[in-house]
Amino acid sequence: MSCFVYVLGSTGKGGPRTYVGWTNDLDRRLKAHNSGAGARSTRGRVWVLLYTEAYETRGEAMSREWHLKRDRKFRKQLTESVGLGA
């Protein structure tokens, strides 16, 4: 089963935001975030999928998620490339 690492983007009062996570079902996970059933930090916003990577194992996906969460420069570039940045 494939696992995915994803980056979501949103705009709101505080400006553009990103969220990094992993899942084995991207559609279900995005719906969960947008319905308020996702991670607490994503509630109350409308999220769009900005970026994904596929991995064979959960461990690989979780490792990449850890690295992407710390790569603020990459996440800022993503928001700017799709027009979410200021």
N, CA, C and O atoms as a Maestro MAE file, in Angstrom:
{
 s_m_m2io_version
 :::
 2.0.0
}

f_m_ct {
 s_m_title
 :::
 protein
 m_atom[344] {
  # First column is atom index #
  i_m_mmod_type
  r_m_x_coord
  r_m_y_coord
  r_m_z_coord
  i_m_residue_number
  s_m_chain_name
  s_m_pdb_residue_name
  s_m_pdb_atom_name
  i_m_atomic_number
  :::
  1 25 0.837 -1.183 0.000 1 A "MET " " N  " 7
  2 3 0.000 0.000 0.000 1 A "MET " " CA " 6
  3 2 0.881 1.246 0.000 1 A "MET " " C  " 6
  4 15 1.845 1.324 0.761 1 A "MET " " O  " 8
  5 25 0.558 2.215 -0.844 2 A "SER " " N  " 7
  6 3 1.320 3.454 -0.912 2 A "SER " " CA " 6
  7 2 0.913 4.397 0.208 2 A "SER " " C  " 6
  8 15 -0.240 4.433 0.638 2 A "SER " " O  " 8
  9 25 1.881 5.146 0.658 3 A "CYS " " N  " 7
  10 3 1.643 6.209 1.631 3 A "CYS " " CA " 6
  11 2 2.055 7.520 0.980 3 A "CYS " " C  " 6
  12 15 2.954 7.556 0.140 3 A "CYS " " O  " 8
  13 25 1.392 8.580 1.374 4 A "PHE " " N  " 7
  14 3 1.652 9.881 0.777 4 A "PHE " " CA " 6
  15 2 2.009 10.897 1.851 4 A "PHE " " C  " 6
  16 15 1.450 10.895 2.948 4 A "PHE " " O  " 8
  17 25 2.944 11.756 1.510 5 A "VAL " " N  " 7
  18 3 3.240 12.938 2.307 5 A "VAL " " CA " 6
  19 2 2.620 14.084 1.534 5 A "VAL " " C  " 6
  20 15 2.744 14.147 0.311 5 A "VAL " " O  " 8
  21 25 1.954 14.990 2.234 6 A "TYR " " N  " 7
  22 3 1.266 16.067 1.535 6 A "TYR " " CA " 6
  23 2 1.485 17.393 2.251 6 A "TYR " " C  " 6
  24 15 1.758 17.445 3.450 6 A "TYR " " O  " 8
  25 25 1.354 18.462 1.469 7 A "VAL " " N  " 7
  26 3 1.397 19.813 2.018 7 A "VAL " " CA " 6
  27 2 0.102 20.492 1.612 7 A "VAL " " C  " 6
  28 15 -0.237 20.559 0.431 7 A "VAL " " O  " 8
  29 25 -0.618 20.996 2.608 8 A "LEU " " N  " 7
  30 3 -1.847 21.744 2.378 8 A "LEU " " CA " 6
  31 2 -1.552 23.229 2.534 8 A "LEU " " C  " 6
  32 15 -0.630 23.614 3.253 8 A "LEU " " O  " 8
  33 25 -2.336 24.057 1.859 9 A "GLY " " N  " 7
  34 3 -2.202 25.497 1.994 9 A "GLY " " CA " 6
  35 2 -3.551 26.137 2.245 9 A "GLY " " C  " 6
  36 15 -4.585 25.639 1.801 9 A "GLY " " O  " 8
  37 25 -3.525 27.259 2.967 10 A "SER " " N  " 7
  38 3 -4.751 27.977 3.283 10 A "SER " " CA " 6
  39 2 -4.422 29.448 3.521 10 A "SER " " C  " 6
  40 15 -3.297 29.786 3.889 10 A "SER " " O  " 8
  41 25 -5.398 30.313 3.312 11 A "THR " " N  " 7
  42 3 -5.248 31.722 3.666 11 A "THR " " CA " 6
  43 2 -6.297 32.055 4.709 11 A "THR " " C  " 6
  44 15 -7.334 31.397 4.797 11 A "THR " " O  " 8
  45 25 -6.021 33.074 5.492 12 A "GLY " " N  " 7
  46 3 -6.958 33.470 6.536 12 A "GLY " " CA " 6
  47 2 -6.479 34.736 7.206 12 A "GLY " " C  " 6
  48 15 -5.631 35.451 6.673 12 A "GLY " " O  " 8
  49 25 -7.026 35.010 8.381 13 A "LYS " " N  " 7
  50 3 -6.680 36.227 9.126 13 A "LYS " " CA " 6
  51 2 -5.176 36.395 9.301 13 A "LYS " " C  " 6
  52 15 -4.641 37.486 9.104 13 A "LYS " " O  " 8
  53 25 -4.508 35.331 9.665 14 A "GLY " " N  " 7
  54 3 -3.074 35.400 9.929 14 A "GLY " " CA " 6
  55 2 -2.203 35.275 8.706 14 A "GLY " " C  " 6
  56 15 -0.986 35.135 8.832 14 A "GLY " " O  " 8
  57 25 -2.794 35.322 7.510 15 A "GLY " " N  " 7
  58 3 -2.034 35.168 6.281 15 A "GLY " " CA " 6
  59 2 -1.979 33.713 5.856 15 A "GLY " " C  " 6
  60 15 -2.706 32.872 6.383 15 A "GLY " " O  " 8
  61 25 -1.104 33.422 4.891 16 A "PRO " " N  " 7
  62 3 -1.028 32.045 4.386 16 A "PRO " " CA " 6
  63 2 -0.473 31.081 5.430 16 A "PRO " " C  " 6
  64 15 0.403 31.436 6.219 16 A "PRO " " O  " 8
  65 25 -0.991 29.865 5.421 17 A "ARG " " N  " 7
  66 3 -0.517 28.804 6.319 17 A "ARG " " CA " 6
  67 2 -0.319 27.534 5.529 17 A "ARG " " C  " 6
  68 15 -0.954 27.321 4.495 17 A "ARG " " O  " 8
  69 25 0.563 26.695 6.023 18 A "THR " " N  " 7
  70 3 0.734 25.369 5.439 18 A "THR " " CA " 6
  71 2 0.598 24.329 6.532 18 A "THR " " C  " 6
  72 15 0.776 24.610 7.717 18 A "THR " " O  " 8
  73 25 0.276 23.120 6.099 19 A "TYR " " N  " 7
  74 3 0.189 21.986 7.008 19 A "TYR " " CA " 6
  75 2 0.801 20.797 6.285 19 A "TYR " " C  " 6
  76 15 0.491 20.548 5.119 19 A "TYR " " O  " 8
  77 25 1.666 20.066 6.970 20 A "VAL " " N  " 7
  78 3 2.316 18.890 6.399 20 A "VAL " " CA " 6
  79 2 1.822 17.659 7.146 20 A "VAL " " C  " 6
  80 15 1.761 17.655 8.375 20 A "VAL " " O  " 8
  81 25 1.467 16.611 6.398 21 A "GLY " " N  " 7
  82 3 1.012 15.373 7.013 21 A "GLY " " CA " 6
  83 2 1.302 14.189 6.108 21 A "GLY " " C  " 6
  84 15 1.881 14.331 5.031 21 A "GLY " " O  " 8
  85 25 0.888 13.023 6.568 22 A "TRP " " N  " 7
  86 3 1.012 11.816 5.748 22 A "TRP " " CA " 6
  87 2 -0.273 11.013 5.878 22 A "TRP " " C  " 6
  88 15 -0.986 11.115 6.877 22 A "TRP " " O  " 8
  89 25 -0.560 10.209 4.852 23 A "THR " " N  " 7
  90 3 -1.778 9.410 4.826 23 A "THR " " CA " 6
  91 2 -1.642 8.302 3.791 23 A "THR " " C  " 6
  92 15 -0.696 8.292 3.003 23 A "THR " " O  " 8
  93 25 -2.587 7.373 3.797 24 A "ASN " " N  " 7
  94 3 -2.648 6.393 2.718 24 A "ASN " " CA " 6
  95 2 -3.868 6.646 1.833 24 A "ASN " " C  " 6
  96 15 -4.125 5.879 0.905 24 A "ASN " " O  " 8
  97 25 -4.629 7.720 2.111 25 A "ASP " " N  " 7
  98 3 -5.800 8.090 1.308 25 A "ASP " " CA " 6
  99 2 -5.908 9.618 1.265 25 A "ASP " " C  " 6
  100 15 -6.478 10.234 2.165 25 A "ASP " " O  " 8
  101 25 -5.357 10.216 0.215 26 A "LEU " " N  " 7
  102 3 -5.301 11.679 0.125 26 A "LEU " " CA " 6
  103 2 -6.684 12.325 0.097 26 A "LEU " " C  " 6
  104 15 -6.918 13.313 0.794 26 A "LEU " " O  " 8
  105 25 -7.602 11.779 -0.699 27 A "ASP " " N  " 7
  106 3 -8.939 12.379 -0.802 27 A "ASP " " CA " 6
  107 2 -9.657 12.385 0.546 27 A "ASP " " C  " 6
  108 15 -10.222 13.400 0.954 27 A "ASP " " O  " 8
  109 25 -9.629 11.248 1.226 28 A "ARG " " N  " 7
  110 3 -10.289 11.147 2.535 28 A "ARG " " CA " 6
  111 2 -9.666 12.119 3.531 28 A "ARG " " C  " 6
  112 15 -10.373 12.760 4.309 28 A "ARG " " O  " 8
  113 25 -8.344 12.225 3.504 29 A "ARG " " N  " 7
  114 3 -7.657 13.087 4.469 29 A "ARG " " CA " 6
  115 2 -7.952 14.563 4.219 29 A "ARG " " C  " 6
  116 15 -8.166 15.317 5.168 29 A "ARG " " O  " 8
  117 25 -7.966 14.986 2.956 30 A "LEU " " N  " 7
  118 3 -8.281 16.382 2.649 30 A "LEU " " CA " 6
  119 2 -9.711 16.712 3.066 30 A "LEU " " C  " 6
  120 15 -9.968 17.784 3.614 30 A "LEU " " O  " 8
  121 25 -10.636 15.799 2.809 31 A "LYS " " N  " 7
  122 3 -12.019 16.011 3.238 31 A "LYS " " CA " 6
  123 2 -12.107 16.129 4.761 31 A "LYS " " C  " 6
  124 15 -12.867 16.946 5.281 31 A "LYS " " O  " 8
  125 25 -11.331 15.315 5.468 32 A "ALA " " N  " 7
  126 3 -11.332 15.375 6.935 32 A "ALA " " CA " 6
  127 2 -10.827 16.731 7.422 32 A "ALA " " C  " 6
  128 15 -11.411 17.322 8.330 32 A "ALA " " O  " 8
  129 25 -9.747 17.223 6.823 33 A "HIS " " N  " 7
  130 3 -9.219 18.530 7.228 33 A "HIS " " CA " 6
  131 2 -10.248 19.634 6.972 33 A "HIS " " C  " 6
  132 15 -10.443 20.509 7.816 33 A "HIS " " O  " 8
  133 25 -10.891 19.596 5.834 34 A "ASN " " N  " 7
  134 3 -11.843 20.659 5.484 34 A "ASN " " CA " 6
  135 2 -13.174 20.550 6.218 34 A "ASN " " C  " 6
  136 15 -13.922 21.526 6.278 34 A "ASN " " O  " 8
  137 25 -13.486 19.378 6.778 35 A "SER " " N  " 7
  138 3 -14.739 19.226 7.523 35 A "SER " " CA " 6
  139 2 -14.553 19.496 9.018 35 A "SER " " C  " 6
  140 15 -15.518 19.475 9.782 35 A "SER " " O  " 8
  141 25 -13.311 19.747 9.428 36 A "GLY " " N  " 7
  142 3 -13.043 19.996 10.839 36 A "GLY " " CA " 6
  143 2 -12.693 18.741 11.612 36 A "GLY " " C  " 6
  144 15 -12.511 18.796 12.828 36 A "GLY " " O  " 8
  145 25 -12.595 17.607 10.929 37 A "ALA " " N  " 7
  146 3 -12.276 16.346 11.599 37 A "ALA " " CA " 6
  147 2 -10.801 15.987 11.486 37 A "ALA " " C  " 6
  148 15 -10.384 14.927 11.952 37 A "ALA " " O  " 8
  149 25 -10.007 16.865 10.870 38 A "GLY " " N  " 7
  150 3 -8.571 16.609 10.740 38 A "GLY " " CA " 6
  151 2 -7.835 17.069 11.984 38 A "GLY " " C  " 6
  152 15 -8.415 17.153 13.067 38 A "GLY " " O  " 8
  153 25 -6.581 17.360 11.825 39 A "ALA " " N  " 7
  154 3 -5.760 17.826 12.936 39 A "ALA " " CA " 6
  155 2 -6.337 19.121 13.516 39 A "ALA " " C  " 6
  156 15 -6.911 19.935 12.792 39 A "ALA " " O  " 8
  157 25 -6.181 19.297 14.802 40 A "ARG " " N  " 7
  158 3 -6.736 20.479 15.473 40 A "ARG " " CA " 6
  159 2 -6.244 21.782 14.832 40 A "ARG " " C  " 6
  160 15 -7.009 22.739 14.703 40 A "ARG " " O  " 8
  161 25 -4.981 21.818 14.435 41 A "SER " " N  " 7
  162 3 -4.417 23.050 13.866 41 A "SER " " CA " 6
  163 2 -4.989 23.393 12.492 41 A "SER " " C  " 6
  164 15 -4.754 24.494 11.994 41 A "SER " " O  " 8
  165 25 -5.731 22.481 11.870 42 A "THR " " N  " 7
  166 3 -6.296 22.768 10.547 42 A "THR " " CA " 6
  167 2 -7.769 23.157 10.608 42 A "THR " " C  " 6
  168 15 -8.352 23.497 9.579 42 A "THR " " O  " 8
  169 25 -8.365 23.117 11.755 43 A "ARG " " N  " 7
  170 3 -9.801 23.391 11.872 43 A "ARG " " CA " 6
  171 2 -10.121 24.864 11.628 43 A "ARG " " C  " 6
  172 15 -9.363 25.754 12.014 43 A "ARG " " O  " 8
  173 25 -11.254 25.097 10.981 44 A "GLY " " N  " 7
  174 3 -11.723 26.463 10.752 44 A "GLY " " CA " 6
  175 2 -11.147 27.123 9.517 44 A "GLY " " C  " 6
  176 15 -11.334 28.325 9.328 44 A "GLY " " O  " 8
  177 25 -10.461 26.387 8.677 45 A "ARG " " N  " 7
  178 3 -9.891 26.928 7.448 45 A "ARG " " CA " 6
  179 2 -10.283 26.039 6.273 45 A "ARG " " C  " 6
  180 15 -10.654 24.878 6.446 45 A "ARG " " O  " 8
  181 25 -10.194 26.603 5.094 46 A "VAL " " N  " 7
  182 3 -10.387 25.839 3.869 46 A "VAL " " CA " 6
  183 2 -9.001 25.549 3.315 46 A "VAL " " C  " 6
  184 15 -8.218 26.465 3.065 46 A "VAL " " O  " 8
  185 25 -8.707 24.273 3.127 47 A "TRP " " N  " 7
  186 3 -7.377 23.834 2.704 47 A "TRP " " CA " 6
  187 2 -7.395 23.330 1.275 47 A "TRP " " C  " 6
  188 15 -8.364 22.718 0.824 47 A "TRP " " O  " 8
  189 25 -6.301 23.601 0.569 48 A "VAL " " N  " 7
  190 3 -6.102 23.062 -0.780 48 A "VAL " " CA " 6
  191 2 -4.800 22.270 -0.780 48 A "VAL " " C  " 6
  192 15 -3.860 22.592 -0.054 48 A "VAL " " O  " 8
  193 25 -4.764 21.247 -1.594 49 A "LEU " " N  " 7
  194 3 -3.586 20.407 -1.706 49 A "LEU " " CA " 6
  195 2 -2.552 21.118 -2.569 49 A "LEU " " C  " 6
  196 15 -2.827 21.454 -3.721 49 A "LEU " " O  " 8
  197 25 -1.356 21.350 -2.010 50 A "LEU " " N  " 7
  198 3 -0.298 22.043 -2.737 50 A "LEU " " CA " 6
  199 2 0.751 21.104 -3.301 50 A "LEU " " C  " 6
  200 15 1.343 21.390 -4.341 50 A "LEU " " O  " 8
  201 25 0.993 19.963 -2.615 51 A "TYR " " N  " 7
  202 3 2.134 19.136 -2.972 51 A "TYR " " CA " 6
  203 2 1.969 17.740 -2.390 51 A "TYR " " C  " 6
  204 15 1.458 17.586 -1.281 51 A "TYR " " O  " 8
  205 25 2.399 16.723 -3.129 52 A "THR " " N  " 7
  206 3 2.381 15.354 -2.616 52 A "THR " " CA " 6
  207 2 3.622 14.591 -3.071 52 A "THR " " C  " 6
  208 15 4.226 14.906 -4.097 52 A "THR " " O  " 8
  209 25 3.978 13.602 -2.301 53 A "GLU " " N  " 7
  210 3 5.025 12.646 -2.642 53 A "GLU " " CA " 6
  211 2 4.507 11.269 -2.233 53 A "GLU " " C  " 6
  212 15 3.848 11.140 -1.201 53 A "GLU " " O  " 8
  213 25 4.796 10.243 -3.027 54 A "ALA " " N  " 7
  214 3 4.354 8.877 -2.719 54 A "ALA " " CA " 6
  215 2 5.533 8.046 -2.212 54 A "ALA " " C  " 6
  216 15 6.658 8.180 -2.693 54 A "ALA " " O  " 8
  217 25 5.252 7.188 -1.233 55 A "TYR " " N  " 7
  218 3 6.263 6.297 -0.658 55 A "TYR " " CA " 6
  219 2 5.681 4.903 -0.513 55 A "TYR " " C  " 6
  220 15 4.468 4.729 -0.395 55 A "TYR " " O  " 8
  221 25 6.557 3.923 -0.522 56 A "GLU " " N  " 7
  222 3 6.138 2.524 -0.397 56 A "GLU " " CA " 6
  223 2 5.752 2.161 1.035 56 A "GLU " " C  " 6
  224 15 4.847 1.354 1.249 56 A "GLU " " O  " 8
  225 25 6.433 2.751 2.012 57 A "THR " " N  " 7
  226 3 6.191 2.368 3.400 57 A "THR " " CA " 6
  227 2 5.786 3.561 4.251 57 A "THR " " C  " 6
  228 15 6.085 4.714 3.942 57 A "THR " " O  " 8
  229 25 5.102 3.237 5.318 58 A "ARG " " N  " 7
  230 3 4.687 4.249 6.289 58 A "ARG " " CA " 6
  231 2 5.908 4.929 6.914 58 A "ARG " " C  " 6
  232 15 5.908 6.142 7.121 58 A "ARG " " O  " 8
  233 25 6.936 4.152 7.210 59 A "GLY " " N  " 7
  234 3 8.150 4.706 7.815 59 A "GLY " " CA " 6
  235 2 8.828 5.735 6.932 59 A "GLY " " C  " 6
  236 15 9.292 6.766 7.419 59 A "GLY " " O  " 8
  237 25 8.889 5.461 5.627 60 A "GLU " " N  " 7
  238 3 9.485 6.420 4.694 60 A "GLU " " CA " 6
  239 2 8.669 7.707 4.650 60 A "GLU " " C  " 6
  240 15 9.223 8.806 4.652 60 A "GLU " " O  " 8
  241 25 7.355 7.560 4.609 61 A "ALA " " N  " 7
  242 3 6.475 8.728 4.565 61 A "ALA " " CA " 6
  243 2 6.600 9.550 5.844 61 A "ALA " " C  " 6
  244 15 6.662 10.779 5.791 61 A "ALA " " O  " 8
  245 25 6.637 8.883 6.980 62 A "MET " " N  " 7
  246 3 6.738 9.599 8.251 62 A "MET " " CA " 6
  247 2 8.084 10.328 8.368 62 A "MET " " C  " 6
  248 15 8.148 11.429 8.915 62 A "MET " " O  " 8
  249 25 9.145 9.721 7.861 63 A "SER " " N  " 7
  250 3 10.455 10.368 7.888 63 A "SER " " CA " 6
  251 2 10.456 11.619 7.014 63 A "SER " " C  " 6
  252 15 10.963 12.667 7.415 63 A "SER " " O  " 8
  253 25 9.885 11.500 5.816 64 A "ARG " " N  " 7
  254 3 9.835 12.654 4.915 64 A "ARG " " CA " 6
  255 2 8.938 13.747 5.489 64 A "ARG " " C  " 6
  256 15 9.250 14.930 5.354 64 A "ARG " " O  " 8
  257 25 7.846 13.378 6.116 65 A "GLU " " N  " 7
  258 3 6.967 14.361 6.766 65 A "GLU " " CA " 6
  259 2 7.758 15.161 7.790 65 A "GLU " " C  " 6
  260 15 7.651 16.386 7.844 65 A "GLU " " O  " 8
  261 25 8.548 14.474 8.598 66 A "TRP " " N  " 7
  262 3 9.357 15.133 9.635 66 A "TRP " " CA " 6
  263 2 10.267 16.176 9.007 66 A "TRP " " C  " 6
  264 15 10.403 17.280 9.535 66 A "TRP " " O  " 8
  265 25 10.894 15.837 7.879 67 A "HIS " " N  " 7
  266 3 11.807 16.776 7.214 67 A "HIS " " CA " 6
  267 2 11.054 17.946 6.593 67 A "HIS " " C  " 6
  268 15 11.498 19.089 6.698 67 A "HIS " " O  " 8
  269 25 9.931 17.680 5.953 68 A "LEU " " N  " 7
  270 3 9.174 18.765 5.330 68 A "LEU " " CA " 6
  271 2 8.600 19.738 6.360 68 A "LEU " " C  " 6
  272 15 8.496 20.935 6.091 68 A "LEU " " O  " 8
  273 25 8.232 19.234 7.528 69 A "LYS " " N  " 7
  274 3 7.711 20.125 8.568 69 A "LYS " " CA " 6
  275 2 8.758 21.146 8.997 69 A "LYS " " C  " 6
  276 15 8.408 22.234 9.453 69 A "LYS " " O  " 8
  277 25 10.010 20.816 8.860 70 A "ARG " " N  " 7
  278 3 11.088 21.714 9.258 70 A "ARG " " CA " 6
  279 2 11.629 22.556 8.110 70 A "ARG " " C  " 6
  280 15 12.483 23.415 8.326 70 A "ARG " " O  " 8
  281 25 11.146 22.323 6.896 71 A "ASP " " N  " 7
  282 3 11.630 23.045 5.719 71 A "ASP " " CA " 6
  283 2 10.700 24.220 5.401 71 A "ASP " " C  " 6
  284 15 9.911 24.169 4.457 71 A "ASP " " O  " 8
  285 25 10.808 25.264 6.199 72 A "ARG " " N  " 7
  286 3 9.925 26.425 6.032 72 A "ARG " " CA " 6
  287 2 10.149 27.141 4.704 72 A "ARG " " C  " 6
  288 15 9.206 27.672 4.117 72 A "ARG " " O  " 8
  289 25 11.387 27.159 4.232 73 A "LYS " " N  " 7
  290 3 11.691 27.814 2.962 73 A "LYS " " CA " 6
  291 2 10.921 27.144 1.822 73 A "LYS " " C  " 6
  292 15 10.326 27.829 0.990 73 A "LYS " " O  " 8
  293 25 10.929 25.815 1.783 74 A "PHE " " N  " 7
  294 3 10.209 25.075 0.745 74 A "PHE " " CA " 6
  295 2 8.710 25.347 0.831 74 A "PHE " " C  " 6
  296 15 8.066 25.577 -0.193 74 A "PHE " " O  " 8
  297 25 8.150 25.324 2.039 75 A "ARG " " N  " 7
  298 3 6.721 25.554 2.206 75 A "ARG " " CA " 6
  299 2 6.332 26.973 1.805 75 A "ARG " " C  " 6
  300 15 5.263 27.180 1.231 75 A "ARG " " O  " 8
  301 25 7.179 27.945 2.097 76 A "LYS " " N  " 7
  302 3 6.904 29.325 1.690 76 A "LYS " " CA " 6
  303 2 6.924 29.438 0.169 76 A "LYS " " C  " 6
  304 15 6.087 30.123 -0.419 76 A "LYS " " O  " 8
  305 25 7.882 28.765 -0.466 77 A "GLN " " N  " 7
  306 3 7.947 28.781 -1.929 77 A "GLN " " CA " 6
  307 2 6.674 28.179 -2.535 77 A "GLN " " C  " 6
  308 15 6.176 28.671 -3.547 77 A "GLN " " O  " 8
  309 25 6.153 27.123 -1.918 78 A "LEU " " N  " 7
  310 3 4.909 26.515 -2.410 78 A "LEU " " CA " 6
  311 2 3.756 27.511 -2.352 78 A "LEU " " C  " 6
  312 15 3.015 27.651 -3.325 78 A "LEU " " O  " 8
  313 25 3.597 28.198 -1.235 79 A "THR " " N  " 7
  314 3 2.474 29.142 -1.105 79 A "THR " " CA " 6
  315 2 2.613 30.283 -2.106 79 A "THR " " C  " 6
  316 15 1.620 30.750 -2.663 79 A "THR " " O  " 8
  317 25 3.825 30.723 -2.329 80 A "GLU " " N  " 7
  318 3 4.033 31.820 -3.278 80 A "GLU " " CA " 6
  319 2 3.794 31.368 -4.710 80 A "GLU " " C  " 6
  320 15 3.293 32.145 -5.523 80 A "GLU " " O  " 8
  321 25 4.142 30.135 -5.032 81 A "SER " " N  " 7
  322 3 3.981 29.645 -6.400 81 A "SER " " CA " 6
  323 2 2.516 29.471 -6.805 81 A "SER " " C  " 6
  324 15 2.193 29.510 -7.992 81 A "SER " " O  " 8
  325 25 1.634 29.281 -5.831 82 A "VAL " " N  " 7
  326 3 0.207 29.139 -6.152 82 A "VAL " " CA " 6
  327 2 -0.596 30.392 -5.791 82 A "VAL " " C  " 6
  328 15 -1.823 30.392 -5.887 82 A "VAL " " O  " 8
  329 25 0.090 31.449 -5.380 83 A "GLY " " N  " 7
  330 3 -0.592 32.713 -5.096 83 A "GLY " " CA " 6
  331 2 -1.172 32.848 -3.706 83 A "GLY " " C  " 6
  332 15 -2.002 33.728 -3.477 83 A "GLY " " O  " 8
  333 25 -0.758 31.991 -2.754 84 A "LEU " " N  " 7
  334 3 -1.244 32.133 -1.376 84 A "LEU " " CA " 6
  335 2 -0.385 33.093 -0.578 84 A "LEU " " C  " 6
  336 15 -0.840 33.650 0.421 84 A "LEU " " O  " 8
  337 25 0.853 33.295 -1.008 85 A "GLY " " N  " 7
  338 3 1.785 34.143 -0.258 85 A "GLY " " CA " 6
  339 2 1.468 35.608 -0.418 85 A "GLY " " C  " 6
  340 15 0.780 36.024 -1.350 85 A "GLY " " O  " 8
  341 25 1.989 36.380 0.518 86 A "ALA " " N  " 7
  342 3 1.742 37.818 0.503 86 A "ALA " " CA " 6
  343 2 2.635 38.537 -0.472 86 A "ALA " " C  " 6
  344 15 2.550 39.758 -0.603 86 A "ALA " " O  " 8
  :::
 }
 m_bond[343] {
  # First column is bond index #
  i_m_from
  i_m_to
  i_m_order
  :::
  1 1 2 1
  2 2 3 1
  3 3 4 2
  4 3 5 1
  5 5 6 1
  6 6 7 1
  7 7 8 2
  8 7 9 1
  9 9 10 1
  10 10 11 1
  11 11 12 2
  12 11 13 1
  13 13 14 1
  14 14 15 1
  15 15 16 2
  16 15 17 1
  17 17 18 1
  18 18 19 1
  19 19 20 2
  20 19 21 1
  21 21 22 1
  22 22 23 1
  23 23 24 2
  24 23 25 1
  25 25 26 1
  26 26 27 1
  27 27 28 2
  28 27 29 1
  29 29 30 1
  30 30 31 1
  31 31 32 2
  32 31 33 1
  33 33 34 1
  34 34 35 1
  35 35 36 2
  36 35 37 1
  37 37 38 1
  38 38 39 1
  39 39 40 2
  40 39 41 1
  41 41 42 1
  42 42 43 1
  43 43 44 2
  44 43 45 1
  45 45 46 1
  46 46 47 1
  47 47 48 2
  48 47 49 1
  49 49 50 1
  50 50 51 1
  51 51 52 2
  52 51 53 1
  53 53 54 1
  54 54 55 1
  55 55 56 2
  56 55 57 1
  57 57 58 1
  58 58 59 1
  59 59 60 2
  60 59 61 1
  61 61 62 1
  62 62 63 1
  63 63 64 2
  64 63 65 1
  65 65 66 1
  66 66 67 1
  67 67 68 2
  68 67 69 1
  69 69 70 1
  70 70 71 1
  71 71 72 2
  72 71 73 1
  73 73 74 1
  74 74 75 1
  75 75 76 2
  76 75 77 1
  77 77 78 1
  78 78 79 1
  79 79 80 2
  80 79 81 1
  81 81 82 1
  82 82 83 1
  83 83 84 2
  84 83 85 1
  85 85 86 1
  86 86 87 1
  87 87 88 2
  88 87 89 1
  89 89 90 1
  90 90 91 1
  91 91 92 2
  92 91 93 1
  93 93 94 1
  94 94 95 1
  95 95 96 2
  96 95 97 1
  97 97 98 1
  98 98 99 1
  99 99 100 2
  100 99 101 1
  101 101 102 1
  102 102 103 1
  103 103 104 2
  104 103 105 1
  105 105 106 1
  106 106 107 1
  107 107 108 2
  108 107 109 1
  109 109 110 1
  110 110 111 1
  111 111 112 2
  112 111 113 1
  113 113 114 1
  114 114 115 1
  115 115 116 2
  116 115 117 1
  117 117 118 1
  118 118 119 1
  119 119 120 2
  120 119 121 1
  121 121 122 1
  122 122 123 1
  123 123 124 2
  124 123 125 1
  125 125 126 1
  126 126 127 1
  127 127 128 2
  128 127 129 1
  129 129 130 1
  130 130 131 1
  131 131 132 2
  132 131 133 1
  133 133 134 1
  134 134 135 1
  135 135 136 2
  136 135 137 1
  137 137 138 1
  138 138 139 1
  139 139 140 2
  140 139 141 1
  141 141 142 1
  142 142 143 1
  143 143 144 2
  144 143 145 1
  145 145 146 1
  146 146 147 1
  147 147 148 2
  148 147 149 1
  149 149 150 1
  150 150 151 1
  151 151 152 2
  152 151 153 1
  153 153 154 1
  154 154 155 1
  155 155 156 2
  156 155 157 1
  157 157 158 1
  158 158 159 1
  159 159 160 2
  160 159 161 1
  161 161 162 1
  162 162 163 1
  163 163 164 2
  164 163 165 1
  165 165 166 1
  166 166 167 1
  167 167 168 2
  168 167 169 1
  169 169 170 1
  170 170 171 1
  171 171 172 2
  172 171 173 1
  173 173 174 1
  174 174 175 1
  175 175 176 2
  176 175 177 1
  177 177 178 1
  178 178 179 1
  179 179 180 2
  180 179 181 1
  181 181 182 1
  182 182 183 1
  183 183 184 2
  184 183 185 1
  185 185 186 1
  186 186 187 1
  187 187 188 2
  188 187 189 1
  189 189 190 1
  190 190 191 1
  191 191 192 2
  192 191 193 1
  193 193 194 1
  194 194 195 1
  195 195 196 2
  196 195 197 1
  197 197 198 1
  198 198 199 1
  199 199 200 2
  200 199 201 1
  201 201 202 1
  202 202 203 1
  203 203 204 2
  204 203 205 1
  205 205 206 1
  206 206 207 1
  207 207 208 2
  208 207 209 1
  209 209 210 1
  210 210 211 1
  211 211 212 2
  212 211 213 1
  213 213 214 1
  214 214 215 1
  215 215 216 2
  216 215 217 1
  217 217 218 1
  218 218 219 1
  219 219 220 2
  220 219 221 1
  221 221 222 1
  222 222 223 1
  223 223 224 2
  224 223 225 1
  225 225 226 1
  226 226 227 1
  227 227 228 2
  228 227 229 1
  229 229 230 1
  230 230 231 1
  231 231 232 2
  232 231 233 1
  233 233 234 1
  234 234 235 1
  235 235 236 2
  236 235 237 1
  237 237 238 1
  238 238 239 1
  239 239 240 2
  240 239 241 1
  241 241 242 1
  242 242 243 1
  243 243 244 2
  244 243 245 1
  245 245 246 1
  246 246 247 1
  247 247 248 2
  248 247 249 1
  249 249 250 1
  250 250 251 1
  251 251 252 2
  252 251 253 1
  253 253 254 1
  254 254 255 1
  255 255 256 2
  256 255 257 1
  257 257 258 1
  258 258 259 1
  259 259 260 2
  260 259 261 1
  261 261 262 1
  262 262 263 1
  263 263 264 2
  264 263 265 1
  265 265 266 1
  266 266 267 1
  267 267 268 2
  268 267 269 1
  269 269 270 1
  270 270 271 1
  271 271 272 2
  272 271 273 1
  273 273 274 1
  274 274 275 1
  275 275 276 2
  276 275 277 1
  277 277 278 1
  278 278 279 1
  279 279 280 2
  280 279 281 1
  281 281 282 1
  282 282 283 1
  283 283 284 2
  284 283 285 1
  285 285 286 1
  286 286 287 1
  287 287 288 2
  288 287 289 1
  289 289 290 1
  290 290 291 1
  291 291 292 2
  292 291 293 1
  293 293 294 1
  294 294 295 1
  295 295 296 2
  296 295 297 1
  297 297 298 1
  298 298 299 1
  299 299 300 2
  300 299 301 1
  301 301 302 1
  302 302 303 1
  303 303 304 2
  304 303 305 1
  305 305 306 1
  306 306 307 1
  307 307 308 2
  308 307 309 1
  309 309 310 1
  310 310 311 1
  311 311 312 2
  312 311 313 1
  313 313 314 1
  314 314 315 1
  315 315 316 2
  316 315 317 1
  317 317 318 1
  318 318 319 1
  319 319 320 2
  320 319 321 1
  321 321 322 1
  322 322 323 1
  323 323 324 2
  324 323 325 1
  325 325 326 1
  326 326 327 1
  327 327 328 2
  328 327 329 1
  329 329 330 1
  330 330 331 1
  331 331 332 2
  332 331 333 1
  333 333 334 1
  334 334 335 1
  335 335 336 2
  336 335 337 1
  337 337 338 1
  338 338 339 1
  339 339 340 2
  340 339 341 1
  341 341 342 1
  342 342 343 1
  343 343 344 2
  :::
 }
}
